[in-house]
Amino acid sequence: MAGLGCSSQSEGSQLDSSQLNDTNNASAGNLKDIEGIWIGNLTVQGGLELRIVFNISTNPDGSISASMDSPDQGVSGIPVESVSYKNGNLNLGVKSIPGSFEGIYKENNETIEGEWKQAGSVFPLVLNRIEKAPETHREQDPIKPYPYTEEEVVYENKEAGVKLAGTLSLPQSEGPFPAVILITGSGQQNRNEEIAGHRPFLVLSDYLTRQGIAVLRVDDRGIGGSTGNVSQDTTEDFAEDVLTGVEYLKSLKEIDPSRIGLIGHSEGGLIAPMVAVKSPDIAFIILMAAPGVTGEEILYMQSDRIARAEGASNETIAQNEALMRRMYSVVKEEKNNTAAEEELREILRTEIANTSEQKTESSGHSEAVIDAQVTALTSPWMRFFLTYDPRPTLMKVKCPVLAITGEKDLQVPPEENLRAIDDALKAGGNKDYIVKELQGLNHLFQTAKTGSLSEYAKIEETISPDALEIIGNWILEHIQEE
């Protein structure tokens, strides 16, 4: 589902030089070619553009150090563990994502032209030297000083051995306050849920805190200030982190324990009902672009909508779906990872052999792409996501629910998902819920023309003021009823 259409977020820690001396080397005399700050644009799923920045410098011993930033995802200082530059060829290895860049320095125009490889895909990437790393500020980003207080907080999910770091925003009026926890979409997101130069959770948190509601927003496991390795985790594990956050809020004198709610976006909209069913302390939940059907159904819908928005033919769309169905069938039916991996490799090799126009030349790249795709498909997260049906859980949710989705959402299409959410809540006997499609809004709740992922960065608006007002008013109505 890729809650926000991207998969390449990683550790946000500062660069540690001790991690960089893996295979870092260069031929003498060429280092000045590549020293400095380099930026390039990746065009990923659905035409979404993400900027990648490499910071390259030389050490006293002649080796090269590098780090990587993804400014549109709010991540900086990602260690580049292996760096080599020889005869104009630059190779950068980022194991923590994992990803790699291979490029050739072009002296005539001072660019480095090559490819970025990650998560089973290969993207062309041209790097240009810049003097200063880009700073991103959107019109809706709040500007300090704020009319409320912010606290950096850390608490622990002891059972999982995970430390969670976040920001708690507290109104300046007298407490105890009602509170909400913001739950990010899929892929490792930081506390502001940064994507395409936007910080949706920063904007949402600012809006709600000004309304007198305390807000806790948290870095996902393994990103920013939070610890953990998500390679073996599923959505259920992330739900346990949110439950830990609820217990943390209940321990604070500034928070009213009877008025704690959850706001989940995309995959966060799967997590919020899980937590509401497990914890009687949840006063309400808001589902923003939440799935109402299985992950497998979501992925077919998403692939179809995005491909059509890009102008793909019906034949291409049908071929893509047929391939997806073959692969997902293996993932669902073959529980042994070794056997599943071999079957998936055979499917992908056959597909590449049938479609590649440069079979021999691309064979090395193909195997790397296949390995990455197979790893992603057989991960615990994907195995869970494909088959998890949110409807039985939604039927058990008894607290008030607001479910909203943008009419132009291509990632979690509104008609099928809102209908499924509505049916499940009704079947479960929930007496207080609203299911609403918001006209003209995309997956990020921006006012959009097409809903295409490529629009995200181009739209100046971070969240529609109408969406913010709907959320804020609904919460205020329900906390007053308590």
Long-range contacts (C-beta under 8 A, 24 or more apart in sequence): 1-185, 1-186, 1-266, 1-267, 1-291, 1-295, 1-298, 1-299, 1-302, 1-385, 1-411, 1-412, 2-45, 2-185, 2-186, 2-187, 2-302, 2-411, 3-184, 3-185, 3-186, 3-187, 3-189, 3-265, 3-266, 3-267, 3-268, 3-411, 4-185, 4-186, 4-187, 4-189, 4-193, 4-195, 4-266, 4-443, 4-444, 5-44, 5-45, 5-46, 5-48, 5-195, 5-411, 5-443, 5-453, 5-456, 6-44, 6-45, 6-48, 6-50, 6-73, 6-187, 6-195, 7-118, 7-119, 7-187, 8-50, 8-70, 8-73, 8-97, 8-99, 8-118, 8-119, 8-187, 9-70, 9-73, 9-75, 9-187, 9-188, 9-189, 9-190, 9-223, 10-75, 10-78, 10-94, 10-96, 10-97, 10-188, 10-222, 10-223, 11-75, 11-78, 11-79, 11-96, 11-222, 11-223, 12-74, 12-75, 12-76, 12-77, 12-78, 12-190, 12-219, 12-223, 12-224, 12-225, 13-77, 13-79, 14-77, 15-55, 15-65, 15-67, 15-77, 15-79, 16-79, 17-59, 17-65, 19-79, 19-81, 20-63, 20-65, 20-66, 20-79, 20-80, 20-81, 20-83, 21-63, 22-81, 22-82, 22-93, 23-82, 23-83, 23-84, 23-93, 24-59, 24-63, 24-64, 24-65, 24-66, 24-82, 24-83, 24-84, 25-63, 25-64, 25-83, 25-84, 25-85, 25-86, 26-58, 26-62, 26-63, 26-64, 26-84, 26-85, 26-86, 27-85, 27-86, 27-87, 28-62, 30-85, 30-86, 30-87, 30-88, 31-58, 31-62, 31-64, 31-85, 33-85, 33-88, 33-105, 33-107, 34-64, 34-85, 34-90, 34-105, 34-112, 36-129, 36-130, 37-129, 37-130, 37-131, 37-132, 37-133, 38-112, 38-127, 38-128, 38-129, 38-130, 39-127, 39-128, 39-130, 39-133, 39-134, 40-116, 40-125, 40-126, 40-127, 40-128, 41-125, 42-116, 42-123, 42-125, 43-123, 43-454, 44-121, 44-123, 44-453, 45-306, 45-453, 46-306, 46-309, 46-310, 46-410, 46-452, 46-453, 46-454, 47-309, 47-310, 47-452, 47-453, 47-454, 48-196, 48-453, 48-454, 48-456, 48-457, 49-196, 49-454, 49-457, 50-196, 50-457, 51-134, 52-116, 52-125, 53-133, 53-134, 54-80, 54-92, 54-101, 54-127, 55-133, 56-83, 66-92, 68-92, 68-94, 69-133, 71-133, 71-134, 71-135, 71-136, 71-197, 72-136, 72-194, 72-195, 72-196, 72-197, 72-457, 73-190, 73-194, 73-195, 74-190, 74-192, 74-194, 74-199, 75-190, 75-194, 75-223, 90-114, 98-372, 101-125, 103-127, 115-365, 117-365, 117-368, 117-369, 117-372, 118-372, 119-372, 119-373, 119-376, 120-369, 120-370, 120-371, 120-372, 120-373, 120-374, 120-375, 120-376, 121-369, 121-372, 122-365, 122-368, 122-369, 136-197, 138-197, 138-198, 138-199, 138-460, 138-461, 138-462, 139-460, 139-461, 139-462, 140-203, 140-461, 140-462, 140-463, 141-199, 141-202, 141-203, 141-462, 142-202, 142-203, 142-206, 146-206, 146-209, 147-172, 147-210, 148-172, 148-209, 148-210, 153-216, 153-248, 154-225, 155-244, 155-245, 155-248, 156-244, 157-240, 157-241, 157-244, 159-240, 160-228, 160-237, 160-240, 160-241, 161-228, 162-221, 162-226, 162-227, 162-228, 162-241, 163-225, 163-226, 163-227, 163-228, 164-218, 164-219, 164-221, 164-226, 164-241, 164-244, 164-245, 165-191, 165-218, 165-219, 165-224, 165-225, 165-226, 166-191, 166-216, 166-217, 166-218, 166-219, 166-225, 166-226, 166-245, 167-191, 167-205, 167-216, 167-217, 167-218, 168-214, 168-215, 168-216, 169-205, 169-206, 169-208, 169-209, 169-214, 169-215, 169-216, 169-217, 170-209, 170-214, 170-254, 171-209, 171-210, 171-212, 171-213, 171-214, 173-212, 175-214, 175-253, 175-254, 175-255, 175-256, 176-253, 176-254, 176-255, 176-256, 177-212, 177-213, 177-214, 177-254, 177-255, 177-256, 177-259, 178-212, 178-213, 178-214, 178-256, 178-259, 178-260, 178-261, 178-283, 178-475, 178-479, 179-213, 179-214, 179-215, 179-216, 179-249, 179-255, 179-256, 179-259, 179-260, 179-261, 180-208, 180-213, 180-214, 180-215, 180-216, 180-260, 180-261, 180-262, 180-263, 180-286, 180-475, 181-215, 181-216, 181-217, 181-218, 181-242, 181-245, 181-246, 181-249, 181-260, 181-261, 181-262, 181-263, 182-215, 182-216, 182-217, 182-218, 182-263, 182-264, 182-265, 182-268, 183-238, 183-242, 183-262, 183-263, 183-264, 183-265, 183-268, 183-269, 183-271, 183-272, 184-220, 184-265, 184-266, 184-267, 184-268, 185-265, 185-266, 185-267, 185-268, 185-289, 186-266, 186-267, 186-385, 188-220, 188-221, 188-222, 188-223, 188-230, 189-219, 189-220, 189-223, 190-219, 190-220, 190-223, 190-224, 191-217, 191-218, 191-219, 191-224, 192-217, 193-217, 193-265, 195-444, 195-456, 196-444, 196-456, 196-457, 197-457, 198-444, 198-446, 198-456, 198-457, 198-462, 199-462, 200-265, 200-444, 200-445, 200-462, 200-463, 201-265, 203-462, 203-463, 203-468, 204-263, 204-463, 204-468, 204-471, 207-468, 207-471, 207-472, 208-471, 208-472, 208-475, 211-472, 211-475, 211-476, 212-476, 213-472, 213-475, 213-476, 213-479, 214-249, 214-254, 214-255, 216-245, 216-248, 216-249, 218-245, 230-381, 231-379, 231-380, 232-380, 233-380, 233-381, 234-380, 234-381, 234-383, 234-384, 234-385, 235-267, 235-270, 235-271, 235-274, 235-381, 235-384, 235-385, 235-388, 236-274, 236-384, 238-267, 238-271, 239-271, 239-274, 239-275, 239-278, 242-271, 242-272, 242-275, 243-275, 243-278, 243-279, 246-275, 246-279, 246-281, 246-282, 250-281, 257-281, 258-283, 258-482, 259-283, 259-479, 259-482, 261-285, 261-286, 261-475, 261-478, 262-286, 263-288, 263-471, 264-288, 264-290, 265-289, 265-290, 266-290, 266-291, 266-411, 266-412, 266-443, 267-291, 267-385, 269-403, 269-412, 270-388, 270-390, 273-390, 273-393, 273-394, 273-396, 273-397, 274-393, 276-397, 276-399, 277-393, 277-396, 277-397, 282-399, 283-399, 283-400, 283-478, 283-479, 283-482, 284-399, 284-400, 284-401, 284-402, 284-475, 284-478, 285-397, 285-399, 285-400, 285-401, 285-402, 286-401, 286-402, 286-403, 286-404, 286-471, 286-474, 286-475, 287-401, 287-402, 287-403, 287-404, 287-421, 288-404, 288-405, 288-445, 288-471, 289-404, 289-405, 289-406, 289-409, 289-411, 289-412, 289-443, 289-445, 290-390, 290-403, 290-405, 290-412, 290-417, 290-421, 291-390, 291-412, 291-417, 292-390, 292-391, 292-394, 292-416, 292-417, 292-418, 292-419, 292-420, 292-421, 292-424, 293-389, 293-390, 293-391, 293-416, 293-417, 293-420, 294-386, 294-387, 294-388, 294-389, 295-385, 295-386, 295-387, 295-388, 296-328, 296-332, 296-386, 296-387, 297-416, 298-412, 298-417, 299-324, 299-328, 299-386, 300-324, 300-325, 301-413, 301-416, 302-410, 302-411, 302-412, 302-413, 305-410, 305-411, 305-413, 305-451, 306-410, 306-411, 306-452, 306-453, 309-410, 309-450, 309-451, 309-452, 310-452, 323-347, 323-351, 327-377, 328-386, 330-377, 331-377, 331-378, 331-382, 331-383, 331-386, 332-386, 332-387, 337-378, 340-377, 340-378, 341-374, 341-378, 344-373, 344-374, 344-377, 344-378, 345-370, 345-374, 348-373, 348-374, 390-420, 390-421, 390-424, 391-420, 391-423, 391-424, 392-424, 394-421, 394-424, 394-425, 394-428, 395-424, 395-425, 395-427, 395-428, 396-428, 397-425, 397-428, 397-430, 398-428, 398-429, 398-430, 399-432, 400-432, 400-433, 400-478, 401-425, 401-430, 401-432, 401-433, 401-434, 402-433, 402-434, 402-436, 402-470, 402-471, 402-474, 403-433, 403-434, 403-435, 403-436, 404-435, 404-436, 404-437, 404-438, 404-445, 404-467, 404-470, 404-471, 405-437, 405-438, 406-437, 406-438, 406-440, 406-441, 406-442, 406-443, 406-444, 406-445, 406-448, 406-451, 407-437, 407-438, 407-439, 407-440, 407-441, 408-440, 408-441, 408-442, 408-448, 408-450, 408-451, 409-441, 409-442, 409-443, 409-451, 410-442, 410-443, 410-451, 410-452, 410-453, 411-443, 411-453, 412-443, 432-478, 434-474, 436-470, 438-464, 438-466, 438-467, 438-470, 440-464, 441-467
